[in-house]
Amino acid sequence: MRLCRFTQGCDPFAGFFFDTTVIPLAAAASCYREHTRMGMALPAGDDLLTLLPGGSHCAAALTLGNWLADNRSAAERTALAVEKVQLLTPIPRPPKIILLAGNYNEHIKEGGGQATERAKTFPYLFQKPPTTTLNHPGAPIVIPKVSPNHVDWECELGVVIARRCKAVKEAEALQYVAGYTVVNDISDRKFRPNPSREKREKDTFFDWQHGKWHDTFCPVGPCVTSAHALPDPQQLALSLKVNGQTWQNASTAQMIFPVAAIIEFVSAIVTLEPGDIISTGTPSGVGNTTGTYLKPGDQMEAAIAGIGVLRNHLVAE
């Protein structure tokens, strides 16, 4: 099942996501009750974690989602066109957003690095501030006035953590996944604070890191696909288009560190909490390779099979 958050007006709601339409959770439960004569105890509100694996209402949500998949016509009258609602980022307050750098060899090579293998390296981690970088599907990404000329895209598979865990082994790691989403790790490739600065050894690293932190630079969505529905996260096609032109086209099978290995590594360092998002790195095809950068008015579509298409556009600050 695919679950989303959306709003029509003021209040946010939970719903089942079907690419072009959304069926509100409450409306789906009402249709289920009407057609089966059985009640469906589900919470009000928009907390998707309680409906996903690891959540207290997951079994009921899964029953309803399976019924809805087989009986779409029964609930069609309650469906809302995606363009008539505002989709919201699926996890509104993740405790942490942890991202990987250099988890696809082709991306490493296009940036001038040397291909590597898992046994000879380890995952490179960084974070984005959840309260200021997290951004909604369909919302504008703001090109920062302080550094407007080198803003780039990175389509990535996002992993939503279901349960608190520490020191998880790779063989068990996927048991702690609530679901998967699409992350677009927007990056300011050539952010250079204080151009007249005195050069220091670590300038390049911190320039790179600071270029990840601008406001709105982490759109996530359009939904979360339950871990039940994607038992193998290493077989997913992912792509990214800018203004209709495909720039990234790859598979999660190409990751150096698969999802389970990433969870093992991260949880050895820090306790993972429900709602944490781990973004697993990007394949080749970023704009920086050809000197192609995002500008106001550009439209992006970051897509992962089995999840959906995350659409955002660019505006100037």
N, C-alpha and C positions, 0 to 999 in steps of 0.2 A: 504494500500500500504506500501511497505517496500522500503526505500530509503537508499542509501549508497554513500560514497565518495570513489573514487579510483583513481589510477594513472597508466598510461602506459607511462613510460618515465618521463618527467619533470612535466607536468601540471596536477593538480587535476581536476576531473570531478564529476558530480552528475550522479547517475544511479538508475535504479530499480533493486532491489536485489531479486534473485530467488534461493537462497541456493548454487547451483552449477554454476550459470551463473549471469552475470550482463548485463543489456541492458542500454547503455548510454542514458541519458535524451534527448540529441539532436537527437540521432538516433531514439528513440521512437517517438518523435514529428514529425520527417520526415516521418516515416511510417504511422503515424496517418493522416498526411496531404495527403499522397499519396493514402490512401485507402478511406478516407472520403471526400476529396476535401475541407476540412476545415482547416483553419490555427490554430496554437496553439502558443500563445504568452507566451514564457517561458524565464527566464533569462539564460544567459550564466554563466559559472562558477560552483562552487561547494557548494554554500550556501544552505544547506538543510532547514534551518529555514524558508526561504521564501516560501518553497514548502509545509511545514507542517501546521497543524492547527494554526491559528494566523498569518501566513505569507501572504504576499500580492499576492502570486501566488498559494495559496493552492487550490483554486477552479479549476484552469486549470490543476494543477498536479494531482488532484484527478480524473478529467475527463479522463486524459491520462492514469492514472494508472488503472482505471476501464476498459477502452477500451483494454489496454494491457493484462489484466487478461483474457479477453474473446477472444483475438486475438493474442495469443502468437506466433502462427505459422507465422503470417504476419511479425513479427519483429525478427524471429529466426535467420535470416541471419546476424543481427547486434549484436547478443548475444556474449559476451566474457566469456570464461571459467574463473572461479574465480582463478584458479591456474595460469592463464596467466596475471593477474593484481595484483597490490598491493592495498588491501583494506586499507582505512585510517579510523582513528577514526571519527565517524560521525559528531561530533561537535568539530572543531579543537581548538577553543579558548573559552571554557566556562568561564564566569566571575567567577563562583564558582563551586567547587565540594564539596557537602555536603553529608556526609554519616551517617548512623545510626549504632549504636552498640546495640546489645541485643534486636532485634525486633522479634525474634522467640524463643519461650519458650524452645524448645528442644535444641537449641544452647546454651541458658543460662545454662540449666541443665548440658550439656556435659562439660561445663567449670567450673562446681562446684557451680554454683549459684542456686538460688531458682526461680522456675516459678512464674510469676506475671500475673496480669491482667491489662487491660488498665486503668481502673478507679483508680488504686492505684499507678500509676507511670507516667512517661512522657518520650518522646523520648530522648535518649542520642545522641547528635550530635557531629561530629568532621569533620575536613576538610582535603583535600589533595591539595597540590599546583598544580594548573592546568598545569602550563608551564613545570614542570619537572616530575610529576608522570604520566600524561596522556600518553597512549601508544596505538599503532595501533593493529588491528587484524593481526595475523600472525607474529608479531614482537617479538623479544626476550625480556624476562624479565631478568634483570641483578641481579644476586645474589650478594649482596654487600660484598666486601672484608672485610669491617669493622665488619660484623656480618653474616657469611655465613651459619650457621648450623640449623636455625629454621625458614625457610621461608615457609609460608602456603598460602592456597587458600581460597577464599570466593566468591561463585557465588551469584550475587545479581541482582534484577530488578532495572534498572536505569530509572529515570523519567526526561524527558527533558522539561523544562519550555518554554512556548510559548510566554507569554506576561508579561510585568512588572506588579507586583502585590504586595500588602501589606495588611495584616490583612484580608486575604480571609477566608470565612467560609467554613467548611467542605462540606456542601451541594452544594457549587458552585465551589469547588476547582478543579475538573477535567476539568472544562472549560478552565483552564489555562495551560493544558498539551498539548504540541506539539506531543509527542510520547514517545515510550518506547524503551529501549535498554538493552544490557547485560553489566554488570560491574563485573570485577573480582577484588575484594578488596584484593590485595596481602598484606600479613602481616608478619612482622618479630616478631615472638612471644616472643623471649627472648633477645631483644636488651638491652644491659646493658652498657651505656657509662661510662667510667672511673670506671673500676671494683674496684679500691682501694678507692673509694669515701667514704665520711662520710655519713651515712644514714640519710635521711630526710623523713618527713612524706609523702610527695607526690611523692617520687621516683617511686613507682610502676605505678602510673597513667601516669607520663610523659614518662617512659620507653615504656609503651604500645603505647602512642600517637606517639612518635618518630619512633617506629617500623612500622608505617604506611606510612612514608614520603619518603622512599628511591626512587631514580630515577626509572622510568619505572613501578612503583608499582600500576598503575591504568589503565590496558587495558580496552577499551570500544569498543563495536561493536557487530556483524559485520555490523549492519545497525540500522536505527531507524524505528520502525513500527508506522505508523500514529495512533494517538489517536482514529481516526474514526474506525480503524480496530480492536482495542482492547478496547471496551467500558467498560469492567469490568476487571481491572487489578488485581483483587483478585481471579482469577480463572485460573492461569497460572502455569503449571508444570515447575519446574526448576531442573537442575541436573548438576553435575560436575564429569568429569572423569580425571584421571591421568594415562597416559600410557594405556588407554583402560579400566581401572578399575573404576567402579562407586563408588564415595565416598559420594556425596550429591544427594538426590533424594526426593524432597518435592514439596510443592505448595505454591504460594503466599497467598492462603487462610489462611495459618497458621501465618501470621503476627499478632503481637500484635496491632500495629498501621497500619491501611490500608493507601494506598497512599493518599487519600483525607484528612485524619486526619493529616498525616505528613505535607502536604502542609499548612494546617491551622496553625499548630504549628510553622513551620519554618517561615512562612510569618508574624506571629505575632512578631517575633524577628527581622527579617531582610527583606528588600525588595528583592524579587525575580526578576530576570532579564531574558530576552530572552536568551536561551542557557545554563542557569544554569542546572546542573545535580544533582539530588538528588538520592543517592543510598540507597536502603531501607532496608538494613540488610541482613544477611545470615542465612540459616537454619542450622540444625545440619549436622555433617559429615565432619568437618574440620580435617586436619591432626594432629593438636595439641593434640586432644583427645587421640590418640594412639601413639603419639610420632613419627608420620610419617611426614617427611618434604621434601620439593622440593630440587632437586639436578640438576646440569647441565645435559642437555640432556632430561629431563622430558618433556612430551607433555601434555598440559592441554586442555580440551574441556568444556567450560562453556556454557550451553544451556538453553534457555527459550522458551517454546512453543509459536508460533506466532511471534517470533522474529528471532531466528537463533542460530548458534553455534559460539561462540567466541573462537578461537584457538590461543594458544601462547605456546612458548617453553622457557626453562630456559637455561641461559648461565652464566658462572662465570665472575665476573668483571676482 
